[in-house]
Amino acid sequence: MKKYRKLIVDAAMSALLLLLMAYELIGAAVHEWLGIAMFILVILHHVLNRRWSGNVLKGKNSPVRVLQTVLVVLVLFSMLGSMVSGIILSRHALAFLPIHGGTGWARTVHLLCGYWGFVLMGLHLGLHWSVVIGIAGKSFKATQVRTWGVRAIGLLIATYGGYAFVKRDLPNYILLRNHFAFFDFSEPVALFLLDYLAIMGLFIWVGHYLSRLIRKINARRNVR
């Protein structure tokens, strides 16, 4: 039951993250309230995973575990950066706070942490995607045709996600070559979200197969 609670919280965080990326399309006020909801879910996520956090410095550090830990730290820093800068930039949900100035650097930090957080969250989910596959495997009978079908769909999503990653100019955002996010207000929000869902799928795919590759290499070394 606890595993399902974690999955529900993670799914909710992923959904909120997608909506947060559509900042201008959903409106500043909605964006701020969703940011507060994300802050609550981040706290809940770490409460549910407190056992992992407590054991992070214990036991054997395999390559995959090291990668997981590094990603968790990076995601945490990006989330904190987004939240702190978001509080400074707030003009709706937290407008009552006596904060003045600092909007220039806060806007840059918010953009940088927001896009890096999106990429890192996808990789983080990918490293744990085997859990989702395991649960799905219990619900649906695994066959060779179904397995290869799912892999083909995953590859198609990742391929389109790579195209959308470039089309949506994310490389320039995460490298701060562009300090202002562009939004096409004539575009339906659903199409925007589908592109970003595919981009998230790309990094989930990369994280999943990267973890599988590292485990295989590590297993071969241990055999020797």
Buried (B, 14 or more C-beta within 10 A) or exposed (E): EEEEEBBEBBEBBBBBBBBBBBBEBBEBEBBBBBBBBBBEBBEBBEEBBEEEEEEBEEEEEEEBEEBBBEBBEBBBBBBBBBBBBBBBBBEEBBEEEEBEEEBEEBBBBBBBBBBBBBBBBBBBBBBBBBBBEEEEEEEEEEEEEEEEEBEEEBEEBBBBBBEBBEEBBBEBBBEEEBEEBEEEEEEEEEEBBBBBBBBBBBBBBBBBBBBBEBBEEEEEEEEE
